[in-house]
């Protein structure tokens, strides 16, 4: 079974930065598009950033210019650099394939608050 292990979430003040990491256990990772998703309390899970197997990226309008997705195909890692964080970025962040597989990791909590 594929394992997705997210880390790096924390409590941060508005305007701060965080870098999230995701370790992916499967070798097909290097052939796969990946995404970072988030789910805020009472809201549906949404895709915030995506990256193709050859590192073409795209981000949602709500985070454009602030979030950057990247990957390391050798280490099987996906990263999300988040800058200029806002309270509305508060959510549990998940990584998954694009489109997402049925299995989700535990996510990592990001809280933006003063």
C-alpha positions in Angstrom: 0.0 0.0 0.0 1.2 3.5 -0.9 2.2 5.6 2.1 1.9 9.4 2.1 3.5 11.0 5.2 3.2 14.8 5.5 5.1 16.9 8.0 6.2 20.5 8.7 2.9 22.0 9.9 3.0 24.4 12.8 1.5 27.5 14.4 2.8 30.6 12.7 1.9 34.3 12.8 0.3 36.1 9.8 3.0 36.9 7.3 5.2 34.0 8.3 6.5 31.1 6.3 6.4 27.3 6.5 7.8 24.5 4.4 5.7 21.3 4.2 7.2 18.0 3.2 5.6 14.8 1.9 7.3 11.4 1.7 5.9 9.0 -0.9 6.6 5.3 -0.6 6.0 4.1 -4.1 8.4 3.9 -7.0 5.8 5.1 -9.5 6.1 8.5 -7.8 8.6 9.7 -10.4 6.0 9.1 -13.2 3.1 10.7 -11.3 1.7 14.2 -11.0 1.3 15.2 -7.4 -0.7 17.8 -5.5 -1.0 19.5 -2.2 -4.5 19.7 -0.9 -6.0 21.4 2.2 -9.1 21.1 4.3 -10.2 23.8 6.6 -12.8 23.2 9.4 -16.3 22.9 7.9 -15.0 23.1 4.3 -14.4 20.7 1.6 -10.9 19.6 0.7 -9.3 21.7 -2.0 -6.3 21.4 -4.3 -3.9 24.3 -3.7 -0.8 23.3 -5.8 0.1 20.7 -8.4 3.2 19.5 -10.1 3.7 17.2 -13.0 6.3 14.4 -13.1 8.6 16.8 -14.9 8.0 19.6 -12.5 5.6 21.8 -14.4 3.6 23.6 -11.6 0.4 25.4 -11.0 -1.2 26.9 -8.0 -4.7 27.9 -7.0 -5.6 31.6 -7.3 -6.0 31.9 -3.5 -2.3 31.1 -3.0 -0.7 32.2 -6.3 2.5 34.1 -5.7 2.7 32.9 -2.1 3.0 29.1 -2.3 5.5 27.1 -4.4 5.4 23.4 -4.9 8.5 21.3 -5.8 9.6 17.7 -5.9 12.6 15.5 -5.5 12.2 12.3 -7.6 15.2 10.7 -6.2 14.2 11.1 -2.6 10.5 10.6 -3.4 9.5 13.9 -1.8 7.1 16.7 -2.5 7.4 20.1 -0.9 5.2 23.1 -0.4 6.9 26.4 0.4 4.3 28.7 1.9 5.1 32.4 2.3 3.1 35.4 3.4 0.7 33.2 5.3 -2.8 34.4 6.1 -5.3 33.3 8.7 -7.4 31.8 5.9 -4.6 29.4 5.1 -5.3 27.6 8.3 -6.1 24.0 7.5 -4.9 20.5 7.5 -2.6 20.0 4.5 -2.3 16.7 2.6 -0.3 15.5 -0.3 -1.7 13.0 -2.8 -1.5 12.0 -6.4 -3.2 14.0 -9.1 -6.0 12.9 -9.4 -6.0 11.8 -5.8 -6.0 8.1 -4.8 -8.5 6.8 -2.3 -5.9 6.6 0.4 -4.9 9.8 2.3 -2.2 10.3 4.8 -2.7 11.9 8.2 -2.0 15.4 7.0 -0.2 18.2 8.8 -1.9 21.0 10.6 -1.1 24.6 9.6 -2.5 27.3 11.9 -2.0 30.9 11.1 -2.8 33.1 14.0 -1.5 36.0 16.0 
